């Protein structure tokens, strides 16, 4: 979707409709417990019941990611029999919105106008 400067009133109405559609989209949410590198020989030796350590304190916040981009931090909580996340930090709203763009779908050569369009879309989402 492209937004051009000087768009008319009809374009503004169309953009509000597009924004409602965009806000209804579901995106992949991943919470990262921790990361580490391990030798492949260790991976192939795993059996049910194997335990490996993650170099992260149980008290540290977990990374909350959308489209493989960090958007905040949170701590693990128990909700009934399930895990949940209590959000402890949320990044800049504009950065969160821009994280929703799936980089894999963008062409390799991104025009400068496309970057402004993403900024304009983010601003419009924040304005409501």
LUMVEX-202499 format. One line per field, with one value per residue (C-alpha): residue in one letter; y, z, x; residue number from 1. Coordinates in Angstrom, 1 decimal, padded with zeros to 4 digits. Example, Ala and Ser with C-alpha at 12.3 -4.5 7.8 and 13.67 -1.06 7.14 Angstrom:
# LUMVEX-202499
res: (a,s)
py: (-004.5,-001.1)
pz: (007.8,007.1)
px: (012.3,013.7)
n: (1,2)
This chain:
# LUMVEX-202499
res: (x,x,x,x,x,x,x,x,x,x,x,x,x,x,x,x,x,x,x,x,x,x,x,x,x,x,x,x,x,x,x,x,x,x,x,x,x,x,x,x,x,x,x,x,x,x,x,x,x,x,x,x,x,x,x,x,x,x,x,x,x,x,x,x,x,x,x,x,x,x,x,x,x,x,x,x,x,x,x,x,x,x,x,x,x,x,x,x,x,x,x,x,x,x,x,x,x,x,x,x,x,x,x,x,x,x,x,x,x,x,x,x,x,x,x,x,x,x,x,x,x,x,x,x,x,x,x,x)
py: (000.0,003.4,006.7,009.8,013.2,015.5,012.7,013.8,013.3,010.2,008.7,009.5,007.5,004.6,004.7,004.5,001.4,-000.1,000.7,-001.2,-004.2,-003.9,-003.8,-007.0,-009.0,-011.7,-011.7,-014.3,-013.7,-015.4,-015.2,-016.1,-017.9,-017.8,-018.6,-020.4,-022.2,-025.9,-028.4,-030.5,-033.7,-032.6,-032.0,-035.5,-037.1,-035.8,-038.3,-037.8,-036.4,-034.7,-031.3,-028.5,-025.2,-021.8,-019.1,-016.8,-016.2,-017.4,-013.8,-012.1,-010.7,-012.6,-011.1,-010.5,-010.7,-009.9,-011.0,-011.9,-008.3,-007.4,-005.2,-005.6,-007.6,-009.6,-012.1,-015.5,-016.0,-019.0,-018.7,-021.8,-024.6,-022.4,-020.0,-016.3,-013.2,-010.1,-007.2,-005.3,-003.0,-002.0,-000.2,002.9,002.6,003.6,000.9,-001.7,-000.8,-000.9,-004.3,-005.6,-005.1,-008.5,-007.8,-011.1,-009.8,-006.5,-006.3,-006.2,-002.6,-000.5,002.9,005.9,006.6,003.2,004.1,007.3,005.3,003.0,006.1,007.7,004.5,004.2,007.8,007.3,004.2,006.1,009.0,006.6)
pz: (000.0,-000.9,000.6,-001.3,000.1,-000.7,-000.7,-001.0,001.4,-000.4,000.0,003.7,004.1,002.1,004.3,007.5,006.0,005.2,008.7,010.2,008.0,009.0,012.7,012.3,010.9,013.1,013.4,014.8,018.4,019.8,023.3,023.6,026.7,025.8,023.2,023.0,020.6,021.0,019.0,016.6,018.2,021.4,019.5,017.8,021.2,022.8,024.1,025.9,029.3,028.3,029.9,028.7,030.3,028.9,030.0,031.4,034.9,035.7,036.9,033.7,031.4,028.2,024.7,023.1,019.3,016.4,012.9,014.4,015.7,019.4,020.5,024.2,027.3,029.8,032.6,032.6,034.7,035.2,034.0,035.2,033.6,030.9,030.7,030.1,029.8,031.9,029.7,031.6,028.8,025.5,022.9,020.9,019.3,015.9,016.0,017.1,014.1,011.7,013.1,011.7,008.2,006.9,005.5,003.5,001.4,000.5,-002.8,-002.5,-003.8,-001.5,-002.9,-000.7,-001.2,000.2,003.4,003.8,003.2,006.1,008.3,007.2,007.9,011.4,012.1,010.9,013.1,016.1,015.4,015.3)
px: (000.0,001.4,000.4,001.3,001.6,-001.3,-003.8,-007.4,-010.3,-011.4,-007.9,-008.1,-011.3,-009.8,-006.7,-008.9,-010.6,-007.2,-006.0,-008.9,-008.0,-004.4,-005.2,-007.3,-004.4,-002.9,000.9,003.4,004.2,007.3,008.7,012.3,013.3,017.0,019.6,022.9,025.1,025.8,027.7,025.7,027.0,025.2,021.9,022.0,022.7,019.5,017.0,013.7,014.5,017.7,018.3,020.4,021.2,020.2,022.7,020.0,018.8,015.3,014.6,015.6,012.9,012.0,012.3,008.8,009.1,006.8,007.9,011.3,011.8,012.0,009.0,009.3,010.2,008.1,008.2,006.7,003.5,001.3,-002.3,-004.2,-002.3,-000.7,002.2,001.5,003.7,003.4,004.7,007.4,008.7,007.3,009.4,008.6,005.1,006.4,009.1,006.5,004.3,007.2,008.2,004.9,006.2,007.4,010.8,010.8,008.0,009.7,011.6,015.4,015.6,013.4,012.6,012.9,009.2,008.3,010.2,008.2,005.0,005.9,006.5,003.2,001.3,002.9,002.0,-001.6,-001.9,-000.7,-003.1,-006.0)
n: (1,2,3,4,5,6,7,8,9,10,11,12,13,14,15,16,17,18,19,20,21,22,23,24,25,26,27,28,29,30,31,32,33,34,35,36,37,38,39,40,41,42,43,44,45,46,47,48,49,50,51,52,53,54,55,56,57,58,59,60,61,62,63,64,65,66,67,68,69,70,71,72,73,74,75,76,77,78,79,80,81,82,83,84,85,86,87,88,89,90,91,92,93,94,95,96,97,98,99,100,101,102,103,104,105,106,107,108,109,110,111,112,113,114,115,116,117,118,119,120,121,122,123,124,125,126,127,128)
